[in-house]
Amino acid sequence: MGGGSVTSELQEEYGKDLQVEISKPALVQMKGVPYAARQSARYALKGNPWERGWIYAFAEPFQIFIFYLVTGENVKADKDIIGQALSSFEYLGIR
């Protein structure tokens, strides 16, 4: 559902000819979070790769949403930073 929504939004903004590749959901490990998954939309603008991603997680009674955008200039560095941020995330629960 999220992928279809993002595709529609991107095509509305950049034109119906924009090719958008939606990844399959993939599990993500986050400390203290029983379930987390990520998905992304990849596309090219003016020859540069872009990735708009989202992570959804559930830790009762909360839902956690993390959104990110990686542009063509520093794809590897940006993805490394996102990975570091996710590995440092820890849900401690309600106190």
VMD Tcl script that builds the backbone (N, CA, C; Angstrom):
set m [mol new atoms 285]
animate dup $m
set s [atomselect $m all]
$s set {name element resname resid chain x y z} {
  {N N MET 1 A 0.828 -1.185 0.000}
  {CA C MET 1 A 0.000 0.000 0.000}
  {C C MET 1 A 0.876 1.254 0.000}
  {N N GLY 2 A 1.915 1.271 0.842}
  {CA C GLY 2 A 2.807 2.420 0.900}
  {C C GLY 2 A 3.525 2.657 -0.407}
  {N N GLY 3 A 3.942 1.567 -1.072}
  {CA C GLY 3 A 4.648 1.693 -2.338}
  {C C GLY 3 A 3.787 2.317 -3.419}
  {N N GLY 4 A 2.540 1.915 -3.483}
  {CA C GLY 4 A 1.619 2.481 -4.471}
  {C C GLY 4 A 1.379 3.960 -4.231}
  {N N SER 5 A 1.265 4.328 -2.979}
  {CA C SER 5 A 1.048 5.721 -2.613}
  {C C SER 5 A 2.260 6.579 -2.989}
  {N N VAL 6 A 3.457 6.091 -2.686}
  {CA C VAL 6 A 4.680 6.832 -3.015}
  {C C VAL 6 A 4.832 6.950 -4.524}
  {N N THR 7 A 4.565 5.875 -5.255}
  {CA C THR 7 A 4.659 5.911 -6.721}
  {C C THR 7 A 3.716 6.965 -7.284}
  {N N SER 8 A 2.478 6.978 -6.825}
  {CA C SER 8 A 1.504 7.972 -7.304}
  {C C SER 8 A 1.959 9.388 -6.996}
  {N N GLU 9 A 2.470 9.589 -5.784}
  {CA C GLU 9 A 2.940 10.908 -5.372}
  {C C GLU 9 A 4.112 11.376 -6.238}
  {N N LEU 10 A 5.080 10.486 -6.475}
  {CA C LEU 10 A 6.246 10.843 -7.292}
  {C C LEU 10 A 5.848 11.124 -8.734}
  {N N GLN 11 A 4.954 10.314 -9.293}
  {CA C GLN 11 A 4.538 10.514 -10.682}
  {C C GLN 11 A 3.702 11.776 -10.825}
  {N N GLU 12 A 2.973 12.132 -9.785}
  {CA C GLU 12 A 2.215 13.382 -9.821}
  {C C GLU 12 A 3.181 14.574 -9.814}
  {N N GLU 13 A 4.253 14.450 -9.036}
  {CA C GLU 13 A 5.214 15.537 -8.915}
  {C C GLU 13 A 6.150 15.645 -10.120}
  {N N TYR 14 A 6.612 14.481 -10.665}
  {CA C TYR 14 A 7.633 14.484 -11.713}
  {C C TYR 14 A 7.152 13.977 -13.069}
  {N N GLY 15 A 5.918 13.559 -13.167}
  {CA C GLY 15 A 5.376 13.108 -14.446}
  {C C GLY 15 A 5.074 11.617 -14.463}
  {N N LYS 16 A 4.075 11.255 -15.221}
  {CA C LYS 16 A 3.618 9.853 -15.283}
  {C C LYS 16 A 4.661 8.907 -15.869}
  {N N ASP 17 A 5.651 9.436 -16.597}
  {CA C ASP 17 A 6.682 8.600 -17.214}
  {C C ASP 17 A 7.790 8.195 -16.242}
  {N N LEU 18 A 7.784 8.752 -15.032}
  {CA C LEU 18 A 8.815 8.422 -14.058}
  {C C LEU 18 A 8.733 6.943 -13.697}
  {N N GLN 19 A 9.848 6.244 -13.846}
  {CA C GLN 19 A 9.921 4.827 -13.506}
  {C C GLN 19 A 10.323 4.705 -12.041}
  {N N VAL 20 A 9.474 4.058 -11.254}
  {CA C VAL 20 A 9.706 3.899 -9.823}
  {C C VAL 20 A 9.783 2.413 -9.514}
  {N N GLU 21 A 10.863 2.005 -8.849}
  {CA C GLU 21 A 11.033 0.611 -8.439}
  {C C GLU 21 A 10.800 0.536 -6.928}
  {N N ILE 22 A 9.805 -0.224 -6.536}
  {CA C ILE 22 A 9.483 -0.398 -5.120}
  {C C ILE 22 A 10.125 -1.696 -4.639}
  {N N SER 23 A 10.894 -1.609 -3.568}
  {CA C SER 23 A 11.535 -2.810 -3.024}
  {C C SER 23 A 10.518 -3.659 -2.268}
  {N N LYS 24 A 10.871 -4.911 -2.069}
  {CA C LYS 24 A 10.048 -5.775 -1.238}
  {C C LYS 24 A 10.334 -5.429 0.225}
  {N N PRO 25 A 9.358 -5.601 1.105}
  {CA C PRO 25 A 9.620 -5.349 2.525}
  {C C PRO 25 A 10.734 -6.270 3.029}
  {N N ALA 26 A 11.615 -5.725 3.835}
  {CA C ALA 26 A 12.723 -6.497 4.410}
  {C C ALA 26 A 12.771 -6.238 5.915}
  {N N LEU 27 A 12.957 -7.289 6.671}
  {CA C LEU 27 A 13.019 -7.143 8.125}
  {C C LEU 27 A 14.251 -6.344 8.532}
  {N N VAL 28 A 14.114 -5.552 9.573}
  {CA C VAL 28 A 15.186 -4.740 10.123}
  {C C VAL 28 A 15.277 -5.055 11.614}
  {N N GLN 29 A 16.499 -5.186 12.116}
  {CA C GLN 29 A 16.700 -5.401 13.547}
  {C C GLN 29 A 16.858 -4.060 14.245}
  {N N MET 30 A 16.018 -3.800 15.237}
  {CA C MET 30 A 16.117 -2.590 16.045}
  {C C MET 30 A 15.994 -3.013 17.501}
  {N N LYS 31 A 16.930 -2.595 18.334}
  {CA C LYS 31 A 16.952 -3.012 19.732}
  {C C LYS 31 A 15.654 -2.642 20.441}
  {N N GLY 32 A 15.059 -3.627 21.091}
  {CA C GLY 32 A 13.840 -3.395 21.857}
  {C C GLY 32 A 12.569 -3.371 21.035}
  {N N VAL 33 A 12.679 -3.586 19.738}
  {CA C VAL 33 A 11.510 -3.541 18.856}
  {C C VAL 33 A 11.236 -4.942 18.332}
  {N N PRO 34 A 10.055 -5.503 18.651}
  {CA C PRO 34 A 9.779 -6.868 18.219}
  {C C PRO 34 A 9.614 -7.034 16.710}
  {N N TYR 35 A 9.125 -6.005 16.022}
  {CA C TYR 35 A 8.929 -6.126 14.578}
  {C C TYR 35 A 9.260 -4.801 13.911}
  {N N ALA 36 A 10.139 -4.849 12.922}
  {CA C ALA 36 A 10.462 -3.664 12.117}
  {C C ALA 36 A 10.795 -4.122 10.703}
  {N N ALA 37 A 10.336 -3.368 9.728}
  {CA C ALA 37 A 10.603 -3.680 8.324}
  {C C ALA 37 A 10.849 -2.375 7.575}
  {N N ARG 38 A 11.586 -2.497 6.469}
  {CA C ARG 38 A 11.846 -1.313 5.654}
  {C C ARG 38 A 11.452 -1.600 4.214}
  {N N GLN 39 A 11.171 -0.521 3.522}
  {CA C GLN 39 A 10.820 -0.587 2.121}
  {C C GLN 39 A 11.273 0.721 1.499}
  {N N SER 40 A 11.504 0.720 0.190}
  {CA C SER 40 A 11.953 1.959 -0.448}
  {C C SER 40 A 11.465 2.045 -1.887}
  {N N ALA 41 A 11.494 3.269 -2.375}
  {CA C ALA 41 A 11.181 3.560 -3.773}
  {C C ALA 41 A 12.451 4.115 -4.394}
  {N N ARG 42 A 12.895 3.508 -5.487}
  {CA C ARG 42 A 14.098 3.979 -6.180}
  {C C ARG 42 A 13.680 4.526 -7.545}
  {N N TYR 43 A 14.320 5.642 -7.910}
  {CA C TYR 43 A 14.000 6.280 -9.181}
  {C C TYR 43 A 15.160 7.192 -9.558}
  {N N ALA 44 A 15.133 7.697 -10.777}
  {CA C ALA 44 A 16.184 8.596 -11.247}
  {C C ALA 44 A 15.569 9.933 -11.642}
  {N N LEU 45 A 16.243 11.015 -11.224}
  {CA C LEU 45 A 15.844 12.361 -11.611}
  {C C LEU 45 A 17.050 13.033 -12.265}
  {N N LYS 46 A 16.877 13.468 -13.498}
  {CA C LYS 46 A 17.955 14.113 -14.261}
  {C C LYS 46 A 19.220 13.257 -14.255}
  {N N GLY 47 A 19.037 11.927 -14.358}
  {CA C GLY 47 A 20.158 11.009 -14.438}
  {C C GLY 47 A 20.777 10.628 -13.099}
  {N N ASN 48 A 20.294 11.188 -12.019}
  {CA C ASN 48 A 20.837 10.872 -10.694}
  {C C ASN 48 A 19.899 9.927 -9.939}
  {N N PRO 49 A 20.464 8.902 -9.282}
  {CA C PRO 49 A 19.624 7.970 -8.518}
  {C C PRO 49 A 19.129 8.603 -7.220}
  {N N TRP 50 A 17.898 8.307 -6.881}
  {CA C TRP 50 A 17.282 8.749 -5.627}
  {C C TRP 50 A 16.648 7.533 -4.967}
  {N N GLU 51 A 16.579 7.570 -3.664}
  {CA C GLU 51 A 15.867 6.526 -2.925}
  {C C GLU 51 A 15.091 7.187 -1.798}
  {N N ARG 52 A 13.800 6.956 -1.789}
  {CA C ARG 52 A 12.928 7.440 -0.721}
  {C C ARG 52 A 12.510 6.197 0.055}
  {N N GLY 53 A 12.863 6.142 1.315}
  {CA C GLY 53 A 12.599 4.934 2.084}
  {C C GLY 53 A 11.816 5.194 3.347}
  {N N TRP 54 A 11.268 4.123 3.866}
  {CA C TRP 54 A 10.515 4.209 5.111}
  {C C TRP 54 A 10.691 2.910 5.895}
  {N N ILE 55 A 10.697 3.058 7.194}
  {CA C ILE 55 A 10.797 1.926 8.103}
  {C C ILE 55 A 9.575 1.997 9.003}
  {N N TYR 56 A 8.900 0.883 9.133}
  {CA C TYR 56 A 7.752 0.836 10.043}
  {C C TYR 56 A 8.026 -0.236 11.075}
  {N N ALA 57 A 7.728 0.128 12.317}
  {CA C ALA 57 A 8.034 -0.767 13.426}
  {C C ALA 57 A 6.884 -0.742 14.429}
  {N N PHE 58 A 6.770 -1.823 15.181}
  {CA C PHE 58 A 5.709 -1.936 16.171}
  {C C PHE 58 A 6.306 -2.380 17.497}
  {N N ALA 59 A 6.070 -1.590 18.529}
  {CA C ALA 59 A 6.460 -1.932 19.888}
  {C C ALA 59 A 5.263 -1.521 20.746}
  {N N GLU 60 A 4.407 -2.454 21.043}
  {CA C GLU 60 A 3.147 -2.149 21.739}
  {C C GLU 60 A 3.374 -1.235 22.920}
  {N N PRO 61 A 2.601 -0.217 23.047}
  {CA C PRO 61 A 1.412 0.137 22.269}
  {C C PRO 61 A 1.700 1.130 21.140}
  {N N PHE 62 A 2.964 1.213 20.684}
  {CA C PHE 62 A 3.348 2.240 19.721}
  {C C PHE 62 A 3.625 1.689 18.330}
  {N N GLN 63 A 3.452 2.593 17.357}
  {CA C GLN 63 A 3.913 2.362 15.997}
  {C C GLN 63 A 4.994 3.395 15.743}
  {N N ILE 64 A 6.076 2.983 15.112}
  {CA C ILE 64 A 7.203 3.868 14.856}
  {C C ILE 64 A 7.379 3.963 13.345}
  {N N PHE 65 A 7.479 5.183 12.830}
  {CA C PHE 65 A 7.701 5.401 11.405}
  {C C PHE 65 A 8.952 6.252 11.237}
  {N N ILE 66 A 9.864 5.794 10.394}
  {CA C ILE 66 A 11.084 6.535 10.086}
  {C C ILE 66 A 11.132 6.688 8.566}
  {N N PHE 67 A 11.295 7.918 8.106}
  {CA C PHE 67 A 11.373 8.188 6.672}
  {C C PHE 67 A 12.753 8.739 6.351}
  {N N TYR 68 A 13.283 8.383 5.180}
  {CA C TYR 68 A 14.585 8.904 4.777}
  {C C TYR 68 A 14.614 9.122 3.275}
  {N N LEU 69 A 15.554 9.992 2.852}
  {CA C LEU 69 A 15.743 10.303 1.440}
  {C C LEU 69 A 17.236 10.275 1.147}
  {N N VAL 70 A 17.621 9.506 0.143}
  {CA C VAL 70 A 19.014 9.426 -0.290}
  {C C VAL 70 A 19.061 9.959 -1.717}
  {N N THR 71 A 19.914 10.976 -1.934}
  {CA C THR 71 A 20.040 11.556 -3.273}
  {C C THR 71 A 21.295 11.024 -3.946}
  {N N GLY 72 A 21.444 11.306 -5.209}
  {CA C GLY 72 A 22.482 10.714 -6.030}
  {C C GLY 72 A 23.917 11.046 -5.707}
  {N N GLU 73 A 24.176 12.110 -4.981}
  {CA C GLU 73 A 25.557 12.532 -4.791}
  {C C GLU 73 A 26.353 11.639 -3.853}
  {N N ASN 74 A 25.782 11.210 -2.753}
  {CA C ASN 74 A 26.506 10.446 -1.739}
  {C C ASN 74 A 25.726 9.207 -1.309}
  {N N VAL 75 A 25.293 8.411 -2.250}
  {CA C VAL 75 A 24.417 7.282 -1.949}
  {C C VAL 75 A 25.039 6.351 -0.905}
  {N N LYS 76 A 26.259 5.896 -1.127}
  {CA C LYS 76 A 26.875 4.951 -0.197}
  {C C LYS 76 A 27.056 5.568 1.189}
  {N N ALA 77 A 27.576 6.787 1.243}
  {CA C ALA 77 A 27.791 7.456 2.532}
  {C C ALA 77 A 26.470 7.659 3.269}
  {N N ASP 78 A 25.432 8.078 2.553}
  {CA C ASP 78 A 24.127 8.285 3.180}
  {C C ASP 78 A 23.557 6.981 3.713}
  {N N LYS 79 A 23.687 5.902 2.926}
  {CA C LYS 79 A 23.167 4.610 3.385}
  {C C LYS 79 A 23.945 4.108 4.603}
  {N N ASP 80 A 25.243 4.370 4.639}
  {CA C ASP 80 A 26.047 3.997 5.808}
  {C C ASP 80 A 25.565 4.749 7.051}
  {N N ILE 81 A 25.290 6.041 6.898}
  {CA C ILE 81 A 24.815 6.853 8.018}
  {C C ILE 81 A 23.458 6.353 8.505}
  {N N ILE 82 A 22.582 6.016 7.577}
  {CA C ILE 82 A 21.273 5.479 7.950}
  {C C ILE 82 A 21.456 4.168 8.714}
  {N N GLY 83 A 22.337 3.307 8.232}
  {CA C GLY 83 A 22.614 2.043 8.923}
  {C C GLY 83 A 23.140 2.259 10.328}
  {N N GLN 84 A 24.039 3.226 10.492}
  {CA C GLN 84 A 24.574 3.539 11.820}
  {C C GLN 84 A 23.476 4.052 12.748}
  {N N ALA 85 A 22.628 4.919 12.230}
  {CA C ALA 85 A 21.537 5.460 13.042}
  {C C ALA 85 A 20.596 4.346 13.485}
  {N N LEU 86 A 20.263 3.440 12.567}
  {CA C LEU 86 A 19.363 2.338 12.916}
  {C C LEU 86 A 19.993 1.404 13.938}
  {N N SER 87 A 21.290 1.145 13.804}
  {CA C SER 87 A 21.936 0.231 14.748}
  {C C SER 87 A 22.066 0.859 16.133}
  {N N SER 88 A 22.015 2.194 16.214}
  {CA C SER 88 A 22.110 2.845 17.517}
  {C C SER 88 A 20.737 3.064 18.158}
  {N N PHE 89 A 19.672 2.891 17.382}
  {CA C PHE 89 A 18.320 3.087 17.901}
  {C C PHE 89 A 17.999 2.012 18.929}
  {N N GLU 90 A 17.383 2.422 20.025}
  {CA C GLU 90 A 16.940 1.444 21.023}
  {C C GLU 90 A 15.644 1.923 21.654}
  {N N TYR 91 A 14.633 1.083 21.575}
  {CA C TYR 91 A 13.347 1.380 22.209}
  {C C TYR 91 A 13.409 0.801 23.628}
  {N N LEU 92 A 13.227 1.666 24.620}
  {CA C LEU 92 A 13.354 1.250 26.012}
  {C C LEU 92 A 12.006 0.939 26.675}
  {N N GLY 93 A 10.912 1.144 25.967}
  {CA C GLY 93 A 9.603 0.849 26.521}
  {C C GLY 93 A 9.075 1.976 27.396}
  {N N ILE 94 A 7.928 1.739 27.961}
  {CA C ILE 94 A 7.282 2.730 28.812}
  {C C ILE 94 A 7.855 2.605 30.225}
  {N N ARG 95 A 8.189 3.717 30.798}
  {CA C ARG 95 A 8.740 3.700 32.154}
  {C C ARG 95 A 7.801 4.345 33.119}
}
mol reanalyze $m
mol bondsrecalc $m
mol representation Tube
mol addrep $m
